[in-house]
């Protein structure tokens, strides 16, 4: 139910309902206080079209967002979080999970030099999905009209996980993979790459990645070659998955992103960033 719906239900002006909601959320935050997180998740959200960004930082152990702010997704904006957290609590941070955005990494290494940096596997796999889609587009452009029918309209069929597809979706994917060898190979390579996150030894993880790179030879999959180069450049932050001491709920960031998208849709008409800020920070808190 949106705040507009609540206002109608109670026959109140929705601005009044919004202010009451703000007061309630402020009390929630006062009761919980500011934690001293040991593991943080860093992500950005787009407020609106035109690349207006804010940063969201979560406590991965307590599974809740703790900071929403900045002016954009720059290093300076990321510094604002560490300034807010304070020197005493910064020392407690031992792990920072983020995407491969250089500004987040630079700020974290500067402010928390002793923390391990781990690149969010969901963002990494998203990059690989984008590379697969580029290959799909290349094949569509290369083929003649009669051979394009298996590819056209099946972007999300190709990029979805098998278990999430309907029966018709699985049939369509099977036809696509049977009809196009390059897409079939690219699909198998994407599926196999997910095995990287299962290794508990960096040596074995590295051996897997080297074998995966060798599989690209002679395949003419340029987007995958560029993806492999990106992984190589960011290897330390990816290999951190294999360290046994790094045990946190990494899926929480994706779960939170889903909640934020719902909050944004519901609060879209309000154009009130303070309200959005409170909604995000309290979305995982228990009711008072």
N, C-alpha and C positions, 0 to 999 in steps of 0.2 A: 504494500500500500504506500503510495507517495504522500508527501506532506500535504499536497493539494487535496488528496482524497480524505486525509484526516481532518483538514479544515472544513470540508463539506460535511463530513459525518458529524462533527461536533457543532456545526453551524457557527464557526468562528472565522474571523479574518485569518487567512493563511499566514500572514506576517506575524500575527500573534502566536500561532502554533509553532512557527519556526523559532521564534525567540524563546518559547518555553522549552523546545527541543534542545536548543543551544545550552540553556541553563542546566538541563538534565545531563547533557554530555560533559559539560565542564565539571560537574560534580563527580561523574565517573572517573575522569582523569585525575582529579584531586585525590580521590580515594586510592588509586593505584600508584601514584607518584612516578618518579623517573627511575627506571631500573638501571643497573650496572651490567649491561649485556656482555656475555662472553663470546657470542657468535651473532654477527649482524648480517642481514640481507639488504643489499642496496639496489634500488631500481628507480627508473624514472617513469612518470606518466605524462601524457600529453593532455593539457587542459582543453585545448581546442585546436582547430585547424590553423596552420601557420607556425607549427612547431613551438608552441608555448609550453615549456616543460617545468615540472616540479620534481623534486627528489623525495622518494619514500624510503625510510630506513626501518627495518623490522628487527625485533629481538627473536632470533630463530629458536632459542631454547624455550622462551615463554610463549612463543607463537602469537605475537601481536605486533602491529606497527607502533613505533615509538616516536617517529619524527616525520613531519611533512613540511617541506619548505624549499628555500633557495629561490633564485630568480630565474634559473635555467638549469641545465645539466652540466655546468662548467666546474672546473676545479675549485674556483672561488665559492660556488654554491655548496659544494661538498664540504669545504672547509667550515662552512657555517654550522653543519651538523656537529662536527668534532668540537667546535667552540662551545656549542650549546651543551654537549655532553659533559665537558669539563675534564681537566687533566687527571683528576683522581679516578673517574670512571673510565676514561680512555684506556688506562693501564690494564683494565680487566678484559679488554677486547683481544681475543686470541685468534679469531677467524672472521674474515669478511668475504661474503659471497656476492658476486656481482657479474654483470655482463662484461664483454671485452671493450668497454668504453674507457679510453685512456685517462680521461679527467678523474674518474672515480678511483682508478688505481693510483695515480700520482698523488692525489690528496690523502689516500689511505696510507701509502708508504711513507709519506711525509709526517702525518700525524700519529700513526700507529706503526712505527717501523718494525716492531716485534711480531705483528700479526701475520698469519698465513693468509694468502689471497687465493680464493677458489672461484673459478669461472663457472657460473650457473649452467648446468648441462642442458637445461631447457632452451637457453639462448643459443648455446653451441649447436644443438640439434636443429634449431630454427634456421641457422645459417646454412646447415647442410640441406634442409628442405628447400631453401631459396635456390641453392645450387642445382638441386634436382629439377626445380621448376624452370630454370634457365635452359637446362638440357631438353626439357619437354618443348619449350618454345623454339629452340633451335631445330629440333626434329620436325616440328609443325611447319616451320619456314622452309625446310629442306625438301619435304615430301610433296608429291603431286596431290591434287584435290581428292582423288579416290582413296588415297592412303591416309588422309588426314582424319577421316571419320572416327577412327579409334581413339584419337588424341583429343579432338575438339570437345570441349565441355566437360573434360574429366580431370581438371586440375586438382580439385579437392579429393577426388577419388584416389589419385596418385599420392597425394601428400598425407592422407589420413592413415592412421594405424589400422591394420587389418581387422583387429577386434572391434573397432568402432564403425566399420562399414556394414551396411545392410546387405541382405542376400543379393539384391540387384547390383549394389556397389561392388561386391566381390566378383560377381560375374563380369562386370564391365572392366574391372582392373585386370582380371585374368585374360580377357580378350586383348586388352592393350599391351600387356607384357608379352603375349604370344605373337602379336603383330609387329612389335618393334624391338629389335635386339638391343640397341643402345639404351633405350629407356629401361628395358628389363635388367641389364647389367647395372645401371645407375641405381635402380630400385633395390636390388640385392645388396649393393655396396652401402647404401644408406641404412638398410635394416641391420646389416652386420656391424656397422660402426657403433651401434648402441652397446655392443659387448664391452667396449672400452671402460665403461663405468663399473664393471663388475670386478675388476682386478684389485687386489689388496696389496700388490707389490708394484712399485714404479717400474722395476725392471721388466716385469711381465707386461705391464701396460705399454711400455715403450716398444717391446718386441711386437706386440699386436699392431700398434700404429705403423711400425716400419713395414710389416707384412701387408697392411691395408694400403699403404702408399704404393707398394710394389704392384698391387692388383690393378692400379690405374695405368700401368705401362701399356702402351699400344691401344688403349681404349678410346682415345680422342675425346676425353671428358674434361675439357678445359675448366669449366666451373668447379669441378671436384679438385683439380690440381691447385686452383687458387685457394679453395677451402683448406686443403692439406698444408699449404704454405702459411695460412693464417693460424692453424693449429700449431705448427712448428714455432711460430713467433711467440705464441702464448702458452707454450708447453708447460712451464712451471705451474701456472694457475690451473691447468687441466690435470696434470699428474698428481696434484694435491688430493684428488679423489681416492687415490690408492693408499693414503696414509691412514692407518687404523685409528689414530686419535681423532680424526675428523668424522664425528658421528652427529649429524644434525638433520632436522627435517627439511631437506632441500625442496621438497614439493610444496612447502608452505608458501613460498614466494609466488608460485603460479596460482595457488588457491587464493591468495590475497589479491593478486591482479584481477582475478575473476570477480571478486567481491567489489573491487574498486570500479570496475567497468559498470557493474549494476548500479552502484551508488552514483556514478557520473550520469548515467542515463536518467535516473530518478531526480537528480538535483540539477539537471541541465538547464531548465528554464529559470532557475533561481539566480544564476550568475553571481553567486555569493561564494567567494573562495574561502572565507572564514568558516562557513557552514560545511563546505566540502572537507576542509581541514579537520574539523571536529568529527565528521562522519567517518572519515578514514581511520583516525586514531582510536575511535571507540568501537569499530566494527567487530572486533574480536573480544571485547570486554564483556563480562557478565552483567546482567541487569542489576541495578541497585535494589 
